[in-house]
Amino acid sequence: MFFRLLMESFRRQRRRKMLAGVAILLGTTAVTAMLALATTIGDRIHKELAVYGANIVVYPKADLLDVKVGGVDVKPASGGVYLKESDLEKLKTIFWANNITGVSPELPLQLTATRQEDGRLFPARTVGYWFDHDFGTLKTGAQALHPWWRLQGTWPLVHSRDVVVGATLAKQMELKIGDSFRLQGMAGNAGQPISLTANIVGIVTTGDGTDSEILLSLQDAQLFAGANDAVRRVEVSARTKPEDAFARVDPDSLPPKQREIWYCRPYANSIAYQIREAIPGAQAEQVRRVEQSEGNVLKRISGLMWLISAAALLAAGFAVSAAMATAILERRGEIGLMRSLGASKGSIALLFYAEAGLLAVLAGTMGYLLGSGLAAWLGARIFAGDGGAAEAVLIPVLLPVVVALALVVAIAGSTPSIRAALRMEPSAILRADA
C-alpha cells in the first residue's frame, strides 16, 4: 500500500516535482563537475607550471663545504665533485618514484670554441645534457624539463659529437646549422688537452644564460671532463602536495609515528629527503619558487571550486524548499484526510520524504552524468594544452557521493514544509478546504 501511495503521489503535481528535480539536477551537475576537476587539477596544474622548470634540484653534498685558507675561500669554482650518472637509477626505488615526471642531469664545462674559418677563439660555457633519454617508462631530458626552450633544428645524439648552440653565441660566432667548429679543453684532473670537431645540428633560444652556451650530449661532456659516470647537477620534476606548515618541519626532530606520516606524504621536501637517502653524497632541495607558485594556485582554485559547489547546493536546497512548500500547501486537504483516517505523522512524513528521496536519486544520477560531461568540457577549455584534457571525466566513485548530496539537499529542503504541514490540526485543514 505504501509503495502504491508513493507512486500515485509521485505522478501528481508533475510541474512542481519537475521544478524541484531541475534544481537538484543543476546543483549536482555543478558539484560533480567541480569534484571531477578537483581529482585531476593537481596533475594538470603541475603540467601547466612545468614551464617554471624543475621543482627539486640535486647536487653534490660537498658543494656545501667551505674551503678557506687564511679567511680566503679557495674552493674551486667547479667544486671538482660529481654525482654518478649510474646512481640516478636509484630514483626509481624511492617511495614516491611514480610521482617523478622528469629527470635532467647536467655536466657544465668551461671550454674554448674556435672558428675553423678564421681561427677566432670564443670562451664558451658548455653543458652536457640528456636528450630524449629513456628513464624507465619516462622519455625525459633537458627539453622535457625546459619546455620554454625553442629549438631550430634537432637535439644531439649520444656520442655523435653534434651540438646545439645558444642563439646569442651563434650570432657572436656567426654560426648556423650545418657549420662546424673546434671545441678544446683539458680533460680530467690530469689536465690532458682534448679537442674535437663539433657539428651544429640546432640553435636554441631560451631567454636566459643558456643562449650563450653550447649544449652537447652528456656522454660527450663526460669525455671532456675525463669522468665517464659524472654529473654535476640534476633537475627533478615531481608531482607534489602543496606545501603546508607540516611539510616544513625537520623530519629527524619528529617522533617515529609523525615522521612516518611526513615521509609518506608527497611533499617536495619529503621527496627530496628520500632522494638524499637513495643517492650517496647527494644534497636535494626543493625549488621554492616553483613549489610556492603551484601551491598558491592550487589552493586558490580549490577554494573557488568549493565555493561554487556550496553555492550550487545551497541554491538547490532553497529551490527544493520553495517547490515542496507550494506542493504541500496544495495537498493540505490530502494530509488532513489521511490524518483524520488514522495515519500517523511519521507515516505521512515518510511518504513525503520517500517522494523527495526518489526525486533526488533520479535527479542526482542525471546530474552526475551531466556533471562528468561538463568537467570534460571545462578541462578541454581551461587546460587545452595538457594533452589529455579532451578525455571524458567519468569517475564511478563520485556517483554515490553525488547521490548522497542530492538526498541531503532534497530532505533538508523538504523538512521545513513537511514539519509545518504536520503541525496543523486535521479538523482545521478540512474546514478550510470545505
N, C-alpha and C positions, 0 to 999 in steps of 0.2 A: 504493500500500500504506500509506504514512504517513497519508494522509487517512482511509483506511478504519479504521486503528487508532485514529486520533483520534476519529472519530465513534463507534466502538464503546466507546472509553474514556469518552467524554463521556456516553453513555447509561447507564453504570453508576454506582452509588453516587449516585443522584439526591438522596437526603436530604442527604448531605454537600455536594454541589455546591449544593443549594438554600440551605443554611446560609451557605456562602461567598458565594453570589450575593446573598443578602439583606444580608449585612454590607457588601458593596461598594455595593449599591443605597442603603442608608441613608447611608453615608458620602458618596457622590457627590450624593445628594439635598441633604444639608446644605451641601456645598461649592457646588453650583450655586445654591442659594438665597442664600447669603452673597455669592457673586460677582455674581449678578444685582442684588442690592440695592446692592452697592458701586458699580456703574456708574452708578446714579441717585441715590445717597444725598446726594451733594453738592448737586445741584439741589433735592432735597426739603428738606434742612436749610436751604438758603438761603431757601426759601419759608416754612418754619416760623419762622425767625428774622427774617423780614421785619418782624415786629411791633416789633422794636427800632428800625426806621427805616432810612434810607439808610446805606450803608457808605462813601460818598465825598461830600464836600461841596466845592462850588466857590464862590469869592467873588473880588472884585477884588483883584489883587495889591497895589494901592495901599493897601489896608487895613493892610498890614504896616508901612507907613511911619509913624514917629512925627513929629508936627509940634509942636515945643516952642519957646517963646519965654521966655527967662529961666528955664529949668528947669520951666516950666509947660506941660502938654500942652494945646494949643489946637486940636487936631484935632476937627472937629465930630462929634457922636455918630453922625450918619448917614453920615459919611465923604464924602458928595457924589459918590461914584464908583460907576459902574454897569458891569455887563456888558451886552452886547447880546443881546436875545432871538433875533435872527436868527442869531447865531453858534452857537446850540445845535444847529443843523443839522449843524455840523461834527463833532458827536459820532458821527455815522453814518459818518465817514470814518476813524476811528482803527482800529488793528489789531484791537482787541478789541471792536469795535462790536456784534457779535452777542451779547456777554455782558452788555450793558446791558439791564436788565429794567424800568427805570423812571426817569423824569426829572421833577423838580418844581421849577420856578423860583419865586422869591418876590420880592416887592417890598413891604417894610414902609413904612408911613407913620404919622405922628402927626397924627391928625385930631380933630375935635370932633363928637360926636353930640348932636343937640338933639331932645328930645321935642317933637312938634308939639302935644300936648295942653296942656302947661303951660310949655313953653319951657325946661325944665331942661337944663343942659349937662353932658355927660359926656366928659371927655378919654378917647379910646379909641385904642389901637394897632390900626391897620387894615393888613391884609396881602392883597396880590393874589396869586392862585394860578392855575395851570391846573386846570380841572376836566374830566374825560373828554376829554382832548386827544389828537388823533391825531398820533403822532410816528412816522412811518414805519409799521411793522407793529404798533407798540405803542399801546395805549389807556392813557394814563398821566395823571398829575396828582397833586394833593395827597392825594386819598383813596387812591390806589394805593400811595403811599409812607408813608401813615399809617393802616394797616389797623385800628388800635385806636380810631380816631375813630368815634363813634356819632352818626349824623345822624338828626334827626327832621325830615322834610320833604324838600326837594330841594336840589341844588347850583345855584349861579348859572349863568346862561348868559352867553355873551360879549356885551358891550355891552348888557346887559339892565338894568343898574343894580339888579339884585337882589343881596341879600347874605345871608350866613349869620352868625348872631350866636352867640358862645360862651355856654354855659349860665349862667355866673356873671354876665356882663354883662347878659344878657337878664333875669335875675332882678333885678339892680340897677335897670335901666331900666324894669322892669315891662312887658316886651315879649313878644309872642307871634307865631307865624307868621301872616302876613297884615297885620301892622301896618307902618307907615311912620315914618321919622324923617329929619331933615336931617343930612347929612354936610357939614362945612365944613373948608376948609384953604386953604393958599397953594400955588398951582401953580408949579412950576419955580423957577429961580434968580431970576427977576424978581419973585417974590412976589406974583403976581396972585391975588386971592381967587377961590375957586371953591366952588360949593355945588351939591349935587344931592339929590334925594329918593330915599332908598334903601328898597326894599321887602323885607321879611323873608320869605324863602322856606324857611328852615330854621334850626334851632337845633342846635348841635353840642356834644357832651360829649367831652372829650379827657383830662381828668385832669391837665392841665398848664396852662401860661400861656395857651394858645390859648382856654381857657374865658372869658378876659377880653378877647378880641379880636373884631374884625369881619372877616369873610372875604368878599372880593369877587373878581370876575374880574380877571386880570392886566391886561387892556386898560383896565378902569375905573380900576385903581390907577395905570396909566401916565398916564391923563388928569389925575389929581390931581398926579402928580409932574412933569407937563409934559415928559415924555420918552417918546415913543411906542415906543421899542425897548429900554426899560431893564428890567433885572432886577438885584436886589441880591445874591441868593444862589441857588444851585442845588443841590438834593439829587439824588444819583445812586445808584441801586441796581444792583449788578452782581454776576454770578456770578464768584466768585474762588477762587483756590487758597489754602488755609490758609497763613498767614504763617510763614516759617522764617527762619533766620539770613541766607540769601542774599537774601531779599526786603527786608531792612532796610539793605542796603548802598547807598551812593551810586552810582548808575549812571555818573555822569560821572567817577568815580575808577577805573572798571574798564577793562581792555584791550578793544579792539573786539569780539573774539570772545565774551568773557564778558558784555559789555554787550548784545550781540545776544541771548544766551541769556536774560538777565534781562528784556529788553524783550519777548521772545516768550513769557513765562510770565504767566498771568493773575493775578498778584498785584494786590491793591488798590493797592499803591504804583506798579506799572508802568502800570495803567490810569489812575491819577491823573496820572502823568508824561505820558502820551500826551494827556490832556485839556489839560494845561498847554501842550503843544506846539500843539494844534489851535485853542484859543480865545485870541485876543490879550488880554493883560492879565489873564489868569486865574491864580488860585492854587488848586490842587486838592489835597486831603489826604484820607487815609482816616480814617474814624471808628473809632478803635482799639477802642472798647467793643464794637461790632458784630463787627468782624473777629476779635478775640480770642475772643469767645464762639463764633462759628461754627467757628473753627479748633480750639478746645479740644473742642467737642462732636464734631466730625468725627473728630478724632484718637482720642478715647476709643472711639467707636462702631466705627471701623475696626479698632482694636486688638482689641476684643471679637469682631468678625467673624473676624479671622484666627485668634484663639484657638479659636473654635468650629470653624472649618474644620480646623485642625491636629488638634484633639482627635477630630473625626469620622473623619479619615483614619487617625489612629493606632489608634483603636478598631477600625476596619475591617481594618487590617493585622493586628492581633492575632487578630481573629476568623477571618480567612482563614488565618493561620498555624496556628491550632488545628484548623480544619476540614481543611486539607491534611495536617497531621501525622497525624490519625486516618485519613484516606483512604489515604495512602501506607503507613501501618502495616498496614492491611487488605490492601494489594496487594503485600506483600513477596514472596509466592510468585511473582506475575506478574513482578516485577522480577528475581528470581533466575533464573526460567526464561528470560527474554529475554537476561540476561547470559550464561547457560550456552550459549545458542544462537548466541552471537557478536555480539549487539547491543552497540554501544559505549556508554560512559557518556554521551557527548554526544548520541547519538540518543535515549536514554531520557529524559535531561533535557529535550531539545527537545520530546518528546511531552508531558511534564507541563507544561512552560511554555506550549505551544500550547493545551493544555486550559485552563490558568488564564487565558491571554490571551483566548480565545474567551469564557469566562465573564465576564471583565472588560468586554469590548466590549458584550456584551448588557446586563449589569447597569449599566454606565456610561451607555449610551444611555437606558435606562429611568430612571435616576437624574437625568439631565439634564431629561427631560420632567417628572418629578415635582417636581424642584427648581425649575423655572421656574414651575410652578403654586403651589408653596409660597411663592416670592418674591412673586407677585402677591397671595396671601392675606395675607402678612405686611405688605406695603406698604399694603394696604387697611385693616389694623388699626392699624398704627403711624402712618401718615401719612393719616389719614382725611379731613383737610380740604384736601388739596393739589389736588383736582380731577382728578387723573389716576391715582390710586393703584389704582383698580379694573381698570386695563388689564392685559392679560397681559404678563408679562415673559419673552419668548422671544427670546433673543439668540443667533443662529446661531454667532457666533464662539466662544461658550463650549463648544459641543459637542466640538470636537477637544481643547480643554483638559481638559474633564471626563473624556473617554475616556482621554486620556493619563495623567491622575492615577489612574484606575481600573486601568490597566495597571501603573503603578508599584506601587500597593498590592498587586495580585494577585501580581506577580513577587516583590516584596520579602517578602510573607507566605509564599510558597511555597518560596523559596530555602533556608531552614534545613532544612526537612523533606526536600527533594529531595537536598541535599548529604549529609544524614545517611544516607538510604537508599542512595545510590550508594557510600558508603564501606564498606558491608557486603559481605562476600565471598559470591558466589553459592552456594557449597557449604554455608556456614553457614546461609543462608536456607532452602535446600531441605531440609537435615537438620532444621531447626527446624519446618518445615511437614509433615514426613513423618509 
